[in-house]
């Protein structure tokens, strides 16, 4: 049985939708039309749950970056600096809706671990309820109409975030990526298309959305997820037995030592060292109460999130000192033995 719990970080379901009668965001006539879409979507969402609305032209760059660090908005939304765009966020079950990004709506639900079916059920219910108030652009043959042809059909992207240190260290990731691609899935970095696989974190999602059902997409992704988990687990066993086993163990223990004793710590250092500590816990070299909390820790200690926690913009050195102290106290608390 594959070690899914210590390999899968999170699950994301994303639905791409557009309003009937409006051009795609990149072709909207004016700001008034874009604001009208925000108003319509906000009104529809407010009938379901209590959401928080962020207008991208009304929040600071710092706050926007923090939203991206928490995977609530895309890097593209920040890069484009689209004025007439917004985010609707419901913290329960990590539901969020980007408005006027590439499509009028990018609805997503992120859950910890492997939970594709529940994430889909949550997002599907919200999508259906919004559709009661707003008519989506839909074609009987093509399905949901989207700005990018790759999202036509269901408009569904089922993504799973993996922690794959052993496959990376063994040099097998290129082979895994090729195999996954042949199955119609794609592998990206931690922040999606064009991003890097920081801390051995990779994202696998379906590429095909047209001509398949939602259930077929979910089943295929689930099958690939379990296969990748099995491959990672096998390589972790090889790490413990191979010629570099002592070096791997030493890196894990040294990383824990640095994180619990350093006076300052950069984001890059944290990402690298925390990945080694998590690997050490997975290989039973280190005792950590809840390994999944290390993923949350790395997100929480990103620059804009630290500034948000401190309620002011810290200098880079102040952030590094804050990060070092927080991480040290966290790991000491979470360690057992």
Secondary structure as GFF3:
##gff-version 3
##sequence-region A 1 337
A	DSSP	beta_strand	8	17	.	.	.	ID=ss1
A	DSSP	three_ten_helix	25	27	.	.	.	ID=ss2
A	DSSP	alpha_helix	31	46	.	.	.	ID=ss3
A	DSSP	beta_strand	52	55	.	.	.	ID=ss4
A	DSSP	alpha_helix	61	69	.	.	.	ID=ss5
A	DSSP	alpha_helix	75	80	.	.	.	ID=ss6
A	DSSP	beta_strand	86	90	.	.	.	ID=ss7
A	DSSP	three_ten_helix	92	94	.	.	.	ID=ss8
A	DSSP	beta_strand	95	99	.	.	.	ID=ss9
A	DSSP	beta_strand	105	112	.	.	.	ID=ss10
A	DSSP	alpha_helix	116	131	.	.	.	ID=ss11
A	DSSP	beta_strand	138	139	.	.	.	ID=ss12
A	DSSP	beta_strand	143	144	.	.	.	ID=ss13
A	DSSP	three_ten_helix	149	151	.	.	.	ID=ss14
A	DSSP	beta_strand	156	163	.	.	.	ID=ss15
A	DSSP	alpha_helix	165	169	.	.	.	ID=ss16
A	DSSP	alpha_helix	173	182	.	.	.	ID=ss17
A	DSSP	beta_strand	185	188	.	.	.	ID=ss18
A	DSSP	three_ten_helix	198	200	.	.	.	ID=ss19
A	DSSP	beta_strand	201	206	.	.	.	ID=ss20
A	DSSP	alpha_helix	214	241	.	.	.	ID=ss21
A	DSSP	alpha_helix	245	259	.	.	.	ID=ss22
A	DSSP	alpha_helix	267	282	.	.	.	ID=ss23
A	DSSP	alpha_helix	292	300	.	.	.	ID=ss24
A	DSSP	alpha_helix	303	310	.	.	.	ID=ss25
A	DSSP	alpha_helix	316	334	.	.	.	ID=ss26
###
